[in-house]
C-alpha cells in the first residue's frame, strides 16, 4: 500500500516535471558556432532606440496632476478649521524622472501668486519611503516658507521613480499659520516642479 | 500504383532522415529605429516607464533563410528538393541596462520558398506542412541581452523568406533619454527532424 503511494507520487512528480519542462521557452547558446554552422546561420542588424526625457510629479492623495509639474489646489479658506490656529496636513510626492545625458534634477516648490501678508504656509519633507520604486531619496528636510520664488525641496537626484500612490516617495507636511483668518486668492496653487 | 506510392514515400522519408542538412543563407533586412513619442511616455508619476511601452511596425525586421545554390541548381530547386526544419533564436547585444525588448511574429507569416513545391502535394509530409509556427502563440517574447541565452521566437519547415518581426519596447525610466544603439542578432538552427 505504501509502495503504491510512493509510485503515485513519483508519477505525479514526473508528470509535473515534464509539463513544466515542455512549457519552458527554448534557448540556445548563440556564441557557440557549432549550433548553427551546419545548415543554419547567424546575422545581426543595428537598432536605434530614442527615448523621451521624463519629468513628472504628482501628489497623493491626488488633488491635481500635471505634466512636468504638480499643483496642489487650495480653495480659499477650505483647509482652515480654526481661526488663528495652525492647521496641518500631509501628502505624498511621487515622481518619475528620466534624465538626458545623465543630468541630475531637483524638485522645486513655489506658489503661483503671493500669499496674503500675515499668513504663512510652510511645507516640509518629514519622511521618505519606497514601495516599488527605484530612487535615492535626497530631501531638503528643512521647513520651507512658501513664496512665489521657487525653492529646492528635493536636492539633486538621478533617473528614478518613487512608486505610485500614498505611502511612497516624499511625505510632505504643510503647515498654515493664519491668525487673521484671511482667505487665499482664487486660483491659488502650490507648484512642485522637476528641473 | 499504391505500392509505388508507398515505396516512394518510404524512400522520401528515409532520404530525409539519412540526408545531411545543407548550407543556407540567413538574410535579415531592416535597421529598426524605435522612437518613443510623447504619447507613449508614462503619465502617472511614480510609475516606471516600462508600464507603458510602445511597438514598432509589424515588419521592423524581415528574416529569410534559403538553401545555397548547388552547381546548376538554383536555391529554389535546392529548397524544393530538401526540406528541413529551422528554429530561429534571437538575442541582443549592447542593449542599455533596464531596457526590455520583446519580439514576435504571427502564424504562417512570411513566404514559402519556392511558393509552390512538390513537397506540398505529398500525401505524407515527413516534417509536416511548410508552415511557420511562432513561439508563445504569437505573443511577445522578451529578448535576452545575452547570446548564451538566445531565445526561440519561431520555427518553420522548408525555406522561407520575408518573415516579419515586430518589436515592443519597454524602456525603464532608468534608461537615459536620447539615442542608444544596439544589435539584434538572429541565429537559425537547421535540423532534419
Interface residues (C-beta under 8 A of the other chain):
Chain A: X25 X26 X27 X28 X29 X30 X31 X35 X36 X38 X39 X40 X41 X42 X43 X44 X45 X46 X47 X48 X49 X50 X51 X52 X53 X54 X56 X57 X58 X60 X65 X67 X70 X94 X95 X96 X97 X98 X99 X100 X101 X102 X133 X134 X159 X160 X161 X162 X163 X164 X165 X168 X169
Chain B: X21 X22 X23 X24 X25 X26 X27 X28 X29 X30 X31 X32 X33 X34 X35 X36 X37 X38 X40 X41 X42 X43 X44 X45 X46 X47 X48 X49 X61 X65 X84 X86 X87 X89 X91 X92 X93 X96 X99 X135 X136 X141 X144 X147 X148 X149 X150 X151 X152 X169 X171 X172 X173 X174 X175 X176 X177 X178 X179 X180 X181 X182 X183 X184 X185 X186 X187 X188 X189 X190 X191
